[in-house]
Structures are given as structure tokens and as C-alpha cells.
């Protein structure tokens, strides 16, 4: 303790100088508003920087707990989202009472697909054990995909719309003019609409949908849009080219539709010698 007093005694002149300077500064700041404002602003700036640095340091050390809270929050949100997420193999379609009584819908995943042949097929991971039957129509959220050709217990093969022997009963959505859609084996993104008379007005951009005139597809499922119309050569029908609404290079999940009255309709067509598309 004595050494401390001796040290302070030795620097007594310096301490007196600091004390007088402090008093002088105090007097200047107290009696001069301009100098007082400058000192006050400088002090605030220094204090603000110190507090900001302190906050950053505290935030850094609290990141672990913040991250954990965010992870827990995200987990809860994902759990809530899963309740509203549509299962991949499920079908949600708004149907009126008549359509609900006539058709049943199922979901499936495509496990094999071809687009480079003149007669292309798809394979789905559902079969007779899941209620899949021959002749069921196949489509996705974009439009028509094809028709079930053969079924085993757990799988089924589907005739793709990109098949030269598949005809789909079609119509122009805006005018109700009907015909048939068939692929010409040229471009996997395009097809032809057949049997539309030359006097009918068809415009580029018209949407073509299923007509509902056969027992395979309900009415109104998209097929494509008209991209070219011209008089057919040596025929009384128009030459109509469609851009297909379904992108067959990316199809993944599909819906299958069963007409509950298909057998009755087929018996009627058979007895009347009518060819059903």
C-alpha cells in the first residue's frame, strides 16, 4: 500500500494536470452549447459502437440456441405441411354427382416409358390387385396419356398416346366440333386431329379436349392445342396439327379412370355394330 502512495506522490504533477484539464473541459462543455453538442454526439457515437459490438458478440454466442429453435420450428411446419400434402399415388378431382357415379379414379406411378418408337408403351406400378383393368383411360394433370393394354397382379402396360394405333375421341372445347386424335409417329410433342370436315372453322390456338363420346375418358380432359390448320390433300377433311398438352418426356405419376358403365356401353355398341374408339 505504501508503494502505491509513493507512486501517486511521484506523479502528483501529472494527476493534477489531468484533473485541471477535466475541469476545464467540463466548464467549456457546460457553458458553450456548440462544444457541448459536439462532445455529446461523439460520446453517443462511441457508446453506440460499443453497444453494437457487445450485441454482436452476444448474438454470436447465442446462434446455437437460435439455430436449434429454427430447426424445431421447421420440423413442426413440415409436419403440418405433410398433413395437407397430396400423396403421390392419390387422386383429388372435383367431380359433380353424375360424373362421380359414372367414373372411378385411381393413381399410379410410371416405372417405364418409351417415346422413340411408332408404337410406344408405358408401364405403371399398379395392377389387378389394385383395381386396375384393361381398357382404363390414363391421364395426368397435363392431359391424356393413354389407355391400359394389359394387366398383371401388380403392374400394367399402357398404350401411349404416342402410338399409331390409338384413337382418342376429341372435340374443340369452344365450338363442340368433334373428331379423333391420332399420333402420326413424327414428333412426340405433336399429333393430328382427324375427321373434321373442311367447312368447319378451326383456329390456331383452339383447345382440343376429350369428347366424352366413348367409354374411356370423361369429357373435357385436355389433349392439346391447334398449331396448324390447312385443307387436307385429296380429302374432304382438314389437316389439323396439335401440340400435345402432355409432355411425355417428363410424365411421372398418372391417374386411371374406370367407367362404371363401360360394359353396358360396349354391349350397346356391339349390338349396334358401332366401333368405339
C-alpha positions in Angstrom: 0.0 0.0 0.0 2.9 2.3 0.8 4.3 1.8 -2.6 1.1 2.8 -4.2 1.1 6.1 -2.2 4.7 6.7 -3.2 3.9 6.1 -6.9 1.0 8.5 -6.7 3.1 11.1 -5.0 5.7 10.9 -7.7 3.2 11.5 -10.5 1.3 14.1 -8.5 2.0 16.8 -11.1 0.6 14.7 -13.9 -2.5 13.8 -11.9 -3.0 17.5 -11.1 -2.7 18.3 -14.8 -5.3 15.7 -15.7 -7.7 16.9 -13.1 -7.3 20.6 -14.2 -7.9 19.5 -17.8 -11.0 17.6 -16.9 -12.4 20.6 -15.0 -11.6 22.9 -18.0 -13.3 20.6 -20.4 -16.3 20.4 -18.1 -16.6 24.1 -17.8 -16.3 24.6 -21.6 -19.0 22.0 -22.3 -21.3 23.3 -19.7 -21.1 26.9 -20.8 -20.9 26.5 -24.6 -23.8 24.8 -26.4 -21.9 24.1 -29.6 -19.0 22.4 -27.9 -21.4 20.6 -25.6 -23.4 19.2 -28.6 -20.2 18.0 -30.3 -19.0 16.2 -27.2 -22.4 14.7 -26.6 -22.7 13.4 -30.2 -19.2 12.0 -30.1 -20.0 10.2 -26.8 -23.2 8.8 -28.3 -21.3 7.5 -31.3 -18.7 5.8 -29.1 -21.3 4.4 -26.8 -23.4 3.2 -29.8 -20.4 1.4 -31.3 -19.6 -0.3 -28.0 -23.2 -1.4 -27.5 -23.4 -2.7 -31.1 -20.2 -4.7 -30.7 -21.5 -6.1 -27.5 -24.7 -7.1 -29.1 -22.9 -8.8 -32.0 -20.7 -10.8 -29.6 -23.8 -11.9 -27.6 -25.7 -12.8 -30.8 -22.7 -14.9 -32.0 -22.7 -16.9 -28.8 -26.5 -17.3 -28.9 -26.5 -18.7 -32.5 -26.5 -22.3 -31.4 -29.8 -21.8 -29.4 -31.3 -19.8 -32.2 -30.5 -22.4 -34.8 -31.9 -25.1 -32.7 -35.1 -23.2 -32.3 -35.3 -22.7 -36.1 -34.8 -26.4 -36.7 -37.5 -27.3 -34.2 -39.8 -24.7 -35.9 -39.1 -26.1 -39.4 -39.8 -29.6 -38.2 -43.1 -28.6 -36.8 -44.0 -26.7 -40.0 -43.0 -29.7 -42.2 -45.2 -32.0 -40.1 -48.1 -29.6 -40.5 -47.4 -29.4 -44.3 -47.4 -33.2 -44.6 -51.0 -33.2 -43.4 -52.0 -31.2 -46.5 -49.6 -32.7 -49.0 -51.3 -34.8 -51.7 -49.9 -38.4 -51.7 -48.1 -39.2 -54.9 -50.5 -42.1 -55.7 -53.7 -40.3 -54.8 -56.1 -38.5 -57.0 -58.0 -35.4 -56.0 -60.5 -34.3 -58.6 -63.6 -32.2 -58.2 -66.5 -34.1 -59.7 -70.2 -33.5 -59.9 -72.6 -36.1 -58.8 -73.3 -37.5 -62.2 -69.6 -37.9 -63.1 -68.8 -39.4 -59.7 -71.5 -42.1 -60.3 -70.1 -42.9 -63.8 -66.3 -42.9 -63.2 -63.9 -44.1 -60.6 -60.3 -42.8 -60.3 -57.0 -44.4 -59.2 -53.4 -43.2 -59.1 -50.2 -44.9 -60.2 -46.5 -44.2 -60.9 -44.9 -44.7 -64.2 -41.9 -47.1 -64.0 -41.1 -47.4 -67.7 -41.8 -45.2 -70.7 -40.9 -45.1 -74.4 -41.3 -42.2 -76.9 -38.9 -43.1 -79.8 -40.9 -45.8 -81.5 -44.0 -45.7 -83.7 -45.9 -47.8 -81.1 -44.9 -46.6 -77.6 -45.9 -48.0 -74.3 -45.7 -47.1 -70.6 -45.6 -49.4 -67.5 -47.2 -48.4 -64.2 -46.7 -49.9 -60.7 -50.4 -50.9 -60.2 -52.2 -54.0 -61.4 -55.3 -56.1 -60.8 -54.5 -56.3 -57.1 -55.1 -52.5 -57.0 -58.2 -52.5 -59.1 -56.6 -51.7 -62.5 -58.4 -53.2 -65.5 -57.8 -53.4 -69.2 -59.2 -50.5 -71.2 -59.0 -47.9 -68.4 -58.1 -44.4 -69.6 -54.8 -42.9 -68.4 -54.1 -39.2 -67.9 -52.2 -36.8 -65.7 -52.6 -33.2 -64.6 -51.5 -32.0 -68.1 -53.8 -34.2 -70.2 -54.4 -37.6 -71.9 -51.6 -40.1 -71.6 -53.0 -43.3 -73.0 -55.1 -46.5 -72.3 -54.4 -49.6 -70.3 -53.5 -52.5 -72.6 -52.6 -55.4 -70.3 -52.7 -56.1 -66.6 -50.8 -58.4 -64.2 -51.3 -58.6 -60.4 -49.0 -55.7 -59.6 -48.3 -54.0 -62.9 -50.0 -52.8 -66.1 -48.9 -51.8 -69.6 -50.4 -48.7 -71.1 -50.7 -47.9 -74.8 -49.3 -44.4 -75.0 -51.0 -41.6 -76.9 -47.7 -41.7 -78.9 -49.0 -44.9 -80.5 -50.1 -45.0 -84.2 -53.0 -47.4 -83.4 -54.6 -45.4 -80.6 -57.5 -43.1 -81.4 -58.9 -40.7 -78.8 -62.4 -39.2 -79.3 -61.9 -35.4 -79.3 -63.6 -32.1 -79.7 -62.9 -28.4 -79.9 -63.6 -27.1 -76.5 -65.0 -23.8 -77.7 -67.2 -25.0 -80.5 -68.0 -28.6 -79.7 -66.8 -29.7 -83.1 -65.6 -33.3 -82.7 -63.2 -35.7 -84.4 -60.4 -38.1 -83.4 -56.9 -37.5 -82.2 -54.1 -39.8 -83.5 -50.3 -39.7 -83.4 -48.5 -39.7 -86.8 -45.2 -41.1 -85.4 -43.3 -37.9 -86.4 -42.9 -35.7 -83.3 -43.6 -36.8 -79.7 -44.9 -33.3 -79.0 -47.5 -33.2 -81.8 -50.4 -35.2 -83.1 -53.2 -34.9 -85.7 -56.9 -34.3 -85.2 -58.8 -36.3 -87.8 -62.2 -36.4 -89.5 -63.0 -32.7 -89.1 -64.9 -31.5 -92.3 -63.3 -28.8 -94.4 -66.2 -26.4 -94.0 -65.7 -26.3 -90.2 -64.0 -23.2 -88.7 -60.9 -24.3 -86.7 -58.5 -21.6 -85.5 -54.9 -21.8 -84.3 -54.9 -21.8 -80.5 -58.2 -23.7 -80.1 -58.0 -26.2 -77.3 -58.8 -29.8 -78.0 -60.2 -32.0 -75.2 -61.8 -35.4 -74.8 -65.3 -35.5 -76.2 -66.8 -38.0 -73.6 -68.4 -39.8 -76.5 -66.7 -43.1 -75.7 -66.5 -45.2 -72.6 -62.8 -44.5 -71.9 -62.4 -40.8 -70.9 -64.7 -38.3 -69.2 -65.4 -35.2 -71.2 -63.1 -32.3 -71.0 -59.6 -33.8 -70.4 -57.0 -31.8 -72.3 -55.4 -33.3 -75.3 -53.6 -30.3 -76.9 -53.9 -27.0 -78.8 -54.2 -26.4 -82.5 -51.0 -25.0 -84.0 -51.7 -25.5 -87.7 -54.8 -25.9 -89.9 -54.9 -26.4 -93.7 -57.2 -28.1 -96.2 -56.4 -31.8 -96.5 -54.9 -33.1 -99.7 -57.3 -35.2 -101.7 -59.7 -35.4 -98.8 -62.8 -33.6 -97.5 -61.3 -33.2 -94.1 -59.0 -30.5 -92.6 -55.4 -31.3 -91.9 -55.1 -30.2 -88.2 -51.9 -30.4 -86.2 -52.0 -30.3 -82.4 -49.3 -29.5 -79.9 -49.9 -32.1 -77.2 -50.6 -30.8 -73.7 -48.8 -33.8 -72.1 -45.0 -33.7 -72.1 -44.2 -37.4 -72.5 -40.5 -36.8 -71.7 -41.5 -35.9 -68.1 -44.5 -38.0 -67.2 -44.2 -39.5 -63.7 -47.5 -40.1 -62.0 -50.8 -40.7 -63.7 -54.4 -41.1 -63.0 -56.5 -44.0 -64.2 -60.2 -43.7 -64.9 -62.7 -46.5 -65.0 -66.2 -46.1 -66.5 -68.6 -47.9 -64.3 -71.0 -48.3 -67.2 -68.4 -49.4 -69.8 -69.7 -52.9 -70.1 -73.2 -51.7 -70.7 -72.0 -49.3 -73.4 -69.8 -51.9 -75.0 -72.7 -54.3 -75.3 -74.8 -51.5 -76.8 -72.0 -50.7 -79.4 -71.6 -54.4 -80.2 -75.2 -55.0 -80.7 -75.4 -51.8 -82.9 -72.2 -52.6 -84.8 -70.7 -49.3 -83.6 -66.9 -49.1 -83.4 -65.9 -47.4 -80.1 -62.7 -45.5 -80.1 
